[in-house]
Amino acid sequence: MRQLFLLWFITVSVYSDTLNGLIAYATKHSTVIKQNQAQLTLSELKRKESQAQRFGELNAVGDYTHYNIERTLAPLVPSSIAGGSPITTSKDIYSAGLRYTVPLFTGFAQTRQIEIDYIAEQMSQASVKLTKEQLAYNIRSLYLSILAQQEIRNAQHIYAKALQKLSKQIAYEVKVGKKAKIDLLKARSDEQAARTQENILSSNIETTKASLSALVGKRVKKLRPIKIKVKKPHYSVSRLYAKTIHLAKVEVENMALKKADKMIAKSKASTLPQVNLAAYAGKNYGEDIATNNWDNETLWQVGVNVSYNLVDFGKRDIATQKAKIAKMQAGFKKDQTLLDLKKLLTQGVEKVKQSYAEYLGKSAQYRLSKKAQNIEQVRYNNDASTLNDLLLAKGKTWLAQAKVIESKYNYQKSKFYIDYLLERGVNE
């Protein structure tokens, strides 16, 4: 018997999923995580795009133009006219070359945009972490729900077997004339109700497993049980709240404030001159009308353009005011995030305490119900009470046991909720 038990335990351990294993798999394969990682990739590309814009653009350019009268391949200058050499003219002129443009000074707008994009990238990284934490908490909750339902179902199965045994005993006593047939009908009715409830629990387990499978991204079959030690909690809201300063959800709000500052600085860039450089080098080609020979001329030019906005009728001021309002909103949001965190931590700590107290109370009720059931069993066997009293006692004992199991897993769920608030659900 011991060998069979060891074989069963090893089989369950090898072929069942662990909680940490499911979380690790989900954080790599979940479509929700992949969506956030895709957004992170977009943020990285946006930052690289802003950085690349500092170096300008080099373009290969070409052109073909047909004129109604002939044109020279290059602009005429006094030296070419005085030289007396033939000048190529054509009605069809082709050109090909390279054009390079680059902003030399944008009032630091480009620099601020790069800084803004870098902050946005960091915010996307924090968003991925927060999504993983949310995913891990949801998996933990469903995992515990399945384990709780399985344990309750196992207790229900034992309860149904006990009622079956009782029905067989009553059937024998009815046969020998010690009990009335109505007792047998009542016992069998309760037995059937217990079997039905067991089937319902099995169905609920499969439904919850389907939800867990969808969350993880693969089919979940068997779950490895976890050890739950119900101990008196010693949480302190003030100490827990002191740890929130480095949480990703708080860092996101800090980064939003920094981003707003950069947006304000960027909005002031238009008050400074804008300087751009443009350079071109290429050739003009054409068939000379006089000789029918093809000729070409090399052209190049370099220029610097300066633009300074004198009056925009309040457009710059409005942009700055909008950026300042955005910073105010970010500040309000951070304050609200901290207030919500303190509230949620307070609720979470009280929930752990309530779950612990509920577990102690339900455990005491279960012990008392079990004693009462044993007494009712003796009284019924001695014809000192009715079958209804015995079945009622059994039903209360079963219900008390189910409540104990439920409160035990609710206690662990409340602890996992604290971990979720403090972002301790995923080990990276």
C-alpha positions in Angstrom: 0.0 0.0 0.0 2.8 2.4 0.9 4.5 1.6 -2.5 1.3 2.4 -4.3 1.0 5.7 -2.5 4.6 6.7 -3.3 4.0 5.8 -7.0 0.9 8.0 -7.0 2.8 10.9 -5.4 5.7 10.7 -7.8 3.3 10.5 -10.8 1.3 13.6 -9.6 4.5 15.5 -8.9 6.0 14.8 -12.4 3.0 15.3 -14.5 1.3 18.2 -12.7 1.8 21.9 -13.1 3.3 24.1 -10.4 2.1 27.6 -9.6 5.5 29.1 -10.3 5.8 27.1 -13.5 2.5 28.4 -14.8 3.4 32.0 -13.9 6.8 31.7 -15.7 5.2 30.2 -18.8 2.5 32.8 -18.9 4.9 35.7 -18.6 6.7 34.4 -21.7 3.8 33.3 -23.8 0.7 35.2 -22.8 -0.8 37.3 -25.6 -1.4 40.1 -23.1 2.3 40.3 -22.2 3.2 40.1 -25.9 1.0 43.1 -26.6 2.8 45.1 -24.0 6.2 44.0 -25.2 5.2 45.0 -28.7 4.3 48.4 -27.4 7.8 48.5 -25.6 9.4 47.7 -29.0 7.5 50.6 -30.6 8.7 52.9 -27.9 12.3 51.9 -28.4 11.9 52.4 -32.2 10.4 55.8 -31.6 13.4 56.8 -29.5 15.8 55.6 -32.1 13.9 57.4 -34.8 14.2 60.7 -32.8 17.9 60.1 -32.4 18.4 59.4 -36.1 16.6 62.7 -37.0 19.6 64.6 -35.5 21.8 63.5 -38.4 19.5 64.7 -41.1 18.8 63.0 -44.5 20.8 62.1 -47.5 18.7 61.6 -50.6 19.5 60.6 -54.1 17.4 62.9 -56.4 16.7 63.1 -60.1 14.7 65.2 -62.4 13.7 65.6 -66.1 12.3 68.8 -67.5 11.2 69.7 -71.0 11.2 73.4 -71.9 9.5 75.3 -74.7 12.8 77.1 -75.5 16.3 75.9 -75.0 18.1 76.3 -71.6 21.7 76.1 -70.5 22.8 73.1 -68.4 24.2 75.5 -65.8 23.5 79.1 -64.9 25.4 81.6 -67.0 28.0 83.7 -65.2 30.3 86.5 -66.5 33.3 84.2 -66.7 31.6 81.7 -69.0 30.2 84.4 -71.3 33.6 86.2 -71.6 35.5 83.0 -72.4 33.8 82.7 -75.7 33.6 78.9 -75.5 30.4 77.3 -76.9 27.6 77.0 -74.4 25.5 73.8 -74.4 21.7 74.5 -74.6 18.9 72.0 -74.7 15.1 71.8 -74.4 15.3 68.5 -72.5 17.4 68.6 -69.3 18.1 65.7 -67.0 19.6 66.0 -63.5 20.9 63.5 -60.9 22.7 64.1 -57.6 22.7 63.9 -53.8 20.9 66.2 -51.4 21.8 66.4 -47.7 19.7 68.3 -45.2 20.2 68.5 -41.4 18.9 70.7 -38.6 21.8 72.5 -36.9 19.8 74.1 -34.1 16.1 73.6 -33.2 16.0 75.5 -30.0 16.8 72.1 -28.2 13.4 70.8 -29.5 15.1 67.6 -30.9 17.0 67.1 -27.7 13.9 67.4 -25.6 12.0 65.0 -27.9 14.7 62.4 -27.5 14.5 62.7 -23.8 10.7 62.5 -24.0 10.9 59.3 -26.1 13.4 57.8 -23.6 11.0 58.4 -20.7 8.2 56.9 -22.8 10.3 53.8 -23.3 10.9 53.5 -19.6 7.2 53.9 -19.0 6.5 51.0 -21.4 9.0 48.9 -19.5 7.2 49.6 -16.3 3.9 48.8 -18.0 5.2 45.4 -19.0 6.2 44.7 -15.3 2.8 45.8 -14.0 1.0 43.6 -16.6 3.1 40.7 -15.5 2.2 41.3 -11.8 -1.5 41.5 -12.7 -1.2 38.3 -14.7 0.6 36.5 -11.9 -2.0 37.6 -9.3 -4.9 36.4 -11.6 -3.1 33.0 -12.1 -2.5 32.6 -8.4 -6.2 33.4 -7.6 -7.5 30.9 -10.1 -4.9 28.3 -9.0 -6.0 28.6 -5.4 -9.7 28.5 -6.4 -9.1 25.2 -8.2 -7.2 23.7 -5.3 -9.9 24.8 -2.9 -12.7 23.3 -5.1 -10.7 20.0 -5.4 -10.3 19.8 -1.7 -13.9 20.5 -1.1 -14.9 18.0 -3.7 -12.7 15.3 -2.1 -14.4 16.1 1.3 -17.8 15.9 -0.5 -16.8 12.5 -1.9 -16.0 11.3 1.6 -19.3 12.7 2.8 -21.2 10.9 0.0 -19.4 7.6 0.9 -20.4 8.0 4.5 -24.0 8.6 3.5 -23.8 5.5 1.3 -22.5 3.5 4.2 -25.3 4.8 6.4 -27.9 3.9 3.7 -26.6 0.3 3.6 -26.8 0.1 7.4 -30.3 1.4 7.4 -31.3 -0.9 4.6 -30.1 -3.9 6.7 -31.9 -2.6 9.8 -35.1 -2.1 7.7 -34.8 -5.7 6.5 -34.6 -7.1 10.0 -37.4 -4.8 11.2 -35.4 -2.4 13.4 -35.9 0.8 11.2 -38.8 2.2 9.2 -38.5 2.3 5.4 -39.0 6.1 5.5 -35.5 6.3 7.1 -34.0 4.5 4.2 -35.7 6.8 1.7 -34.4 9.9 3.6 -30.8 8.5 3.7 -30.8 7.6 0.0 -32.2 11.1 -0.8 -29.4 12.8 1.0 -26.9 10.4 -0.5 -28.1 11.3 -4.0 -28.0 15.0 -3.2 -24.4 14.6 -2.0 -23.4 12.8 -5.3 -25.1 15.6 -7.3 -23.1 18.2 -5.4 -19.9 16.3 -6.1 -20.6 16.3 -9.8 -21.3 20.1 -9.7 -18.0 20.7 -8.0 -16.2 18.6 -10.6 -17.9 20.7 -13.3 -16.9 24.0 -11.6 -13.3 22.7 -11.4 -13.2 22.1 -15.1 -14.7 25.5 -15.8 -12.1 27.3 -13.6 -9.3 25.2 -15.3 -10.5 26.5 -18.6 -10.2 30.1 -17.4 -6.7 29.4 -16.0 -5.7 27.7 -19.3 -6.8 30.8 -21.3 -4.9 33.0 -18.9 -1.7 31.0 -19.0 -1.7 30.2 -22.8 -1.7 26.4 -22.6 -4.0 23.7 -21.4 -3.8 23.1 -17.6 -4.6 19.5 -16.5 -3.3 18.7 -13.0 -2.2 21.1 -10.4 0.4 20.4 -7.8 -1.0 21.2 -4.3 0.7 23.9 -2.3 1.3 24.0 1.5 -0.7 26.7 3.3 0.4 27.6 6.8 -2.3 29.8 8.5 -0.4 32.0 10.9 -1.4 35.1 12.8 -0.6 38.0 10.5 1.8 40.8 11.6 1.5 43.3 8.8 1.9 47.0 9.4 0.3 49.4 6.9 2.8 52.1 7.5 5.8 49.8 6.9 4.2 48.4 3.8 3.4 51.9 2.5 7.0 53.0 3.0 8.0 50.3 0.5 5.8 51.7 -2.3 8.2 54.5 -3.2 10.1 52.2 -5.5 7.1 50.4 -7.0 6.7 50.4 -10.8 3.2 52.0 -10.6 4.7 54.9 -8.6 7.7 55.2 -10.9 5.3 55.5 -13.8 3.8 58.5 -12.3 7.2 60.0 -11.5 8.2 59.5 -15.1 5.0 61.1 -16.3 6.0 64.2 -14.3 9.4 64.2 -15.9 7.9 63.8 -19.3 5.6 66.7 -18.6 8.6 68.9 -17.7 10.3 67.9 -20.9 7.1 68.8 -22.9 7.1 72.3 -21.3 10.8 72.8 -22.3 10.1 71.6 -25.8 7.1 74.0 -26.1 9.5 76.9 -25.5 11.9 75.8 -28.3 10.0 77.8 -30.9 11.1 81.0 -29.1 14.6 80.4 -30.3 16.0 80.6 -33.8 15.8 77.5 -36.0 18.9 76.8 -38.1 19.1 74.2 -40.9 21.8 73.2 -43.4 21.1 72.1 -47.0 23.7 70.8 -49.5 23.4 69.5 -53.0 25.9 68.0 -55.5 25.0 66.6 -58.9 25.1 66.9 -62.7 22.8 68.3 -65.4 22.6 66.4 -68.7 21.2 67.5 -72.0 21.6 67.1 -75.8 23.0 70.3 -77.4 20.6 71.7 -80.0 23.4 73.0 -82.2 25.6 69.9 -82.3 23.3 67.1 -81.2 26.0 66.0 -78.7 25.3 65.1 -75.1 27.0 67.3 -72.5 26.9 67.7 -68.8 27.6 70.3 -66.1 28.5 69.7 -62.5 26.6 71.7 -59.9 26.9 71.9 -56.1 25.8 74.2 -53.4 25.8 74.5 -49.6 23.4 76.8 -47.7 22.4 77.6 -44.2 18.9 78.8 -43.4 17.9 80.7 -40.3 14.3 81.2 -39.2 13.1 83.2 -36.2 9.4 83.5 -35.4 8.6 87.0 -34.4 4.8 86.8 -33.9 2.6 83.7 -33.8 -0.4 85.4 -32.2 -0.3 83.4 -29.0 0.3 79.9 -30.4 3.5 79.3 -28.4 2.0 80.5 -25.2 -1.0 78.2 -25.6 1.3 75.3 -26.3 3.3 76.1 -23.1 0.1 76.4 -21.1 -1.2 73.1 -22.3 2.1 71.4 -21.3 1.9 73.0 -17.8 -1.7 71.8 -17.4 -0.5 68.3 -18.5 2.1 68.4 -15.7 -0.5 69.4 -13.2 -2.6 66.5 -14.2 0.4 64.2 -13.9 1.0 65.5 -10.4 -2.7 65.0 -9.4 -2.6 61.5 -10.8 0.5 60.6 -8.8 -1.1 61.9 -5.6 -4.2 59.8 -6.3 -2.1 56.8 -7.0 -0.4 57.1 -3.6 -3.7 57.6 -1.9 -5.2 54.6 -3.6 -2.2 52.5 -2.7 -2.5 53.3 1.0 -6.2 52.5 0.9 -5.7 49.2 -0.9 -2.9 48.2 1.5 -5.2 49.0 4.4 -7.9 46.9 2.9 -5.5 44.1 2.0 -4.1 43.9 5.6 -7.5 43.9 7.1 -8.6 41.2 4.7 -5.7 39.0 5.8 -6.7 39.6 9.4 -10.4 38.8 8.6 -9.4 35.6 6.7 -7.3 34.5 9.7 -10.1 35.1 12.2 -12.6 33.4 9.9 -10.3 30.4 9.6 -10.0 30.1 13.4 -13.8 30.5 13.8 -14.7 28.0 11.1 -12.1 25.5 12.4 -13.8 25.7 15.9 -17.2 25.3 14.4 -16.0 22.2 12.5 -14.6 20.6 15.6 -17.8 21.2 17.5 -20.0 20.0 14.6 -18.0 16.8 14.4 -18.5 16.2 18.1 -22.2 16.9 17.7 -22.4 14.5 14.7 -20.7 11.7 16.8 -23.2 12.2 19.6 -26.1 12.2 17.2 -24.8 9.0 15.6 -24.7 7.3 19.0 -28.2 8.6 19.9 -29.6 7.4 16.6 -28.1 4.0 17.0 -29.8 3.8 20.4 -33.1 5.0 19.0 -32.8 8.2 21.1 -33.1 10.5 18.1 -34.5 10.6 14.6 -32.7 10.1 11.3 -33.5 13.7 10.5 -31.4 14.8 13.5 -28.5 12.6 12.4 -28.6 13.8 8.8 -28.8 17.4 9.9 -25.7 16.9 12.1 -23.8 15.3 9.2 -24.9 18.1 6.9 -23.7 20.7 9.3 -20.4 18.9 9.8 -19.8 18.8 6.0 -20.7 22.4 5.6 -18.4 23.4 8.4 -15.6 21.4 6.8 -16.2 23.1 3.5 -16.1 26.5 5.2 -12.7 25.7 6.8 -11.2 24.7 3.4 -12.6 27.8 1.8 -11.3 30.1 4.6 -7.9 28.5 4.4 -7.5 29.3 0.7 -9.1 32.8 1.1 -6.3 33.5 3.7 -3.7 32.6 1.2 -5.4 34.6 -1.5 -5.4 37.7 0.7 -1.6 37.2 1.3 -1.1 37.0 -2.5 -3.1 40.2 -2.8 -0.5 42.0 -0.6 2.3 40.6 -2.8 0.4 41.9 -5.8 0.1 45.4 -4.4 3.8 45.4 -3.5 4.7 43.9 -6.9 6.3 40.8 -5.4 4.4 38.3 -7.6 7.0 37.9 -10.4 10.7 37.1 -9.9 12.7 38.7 -12.7 
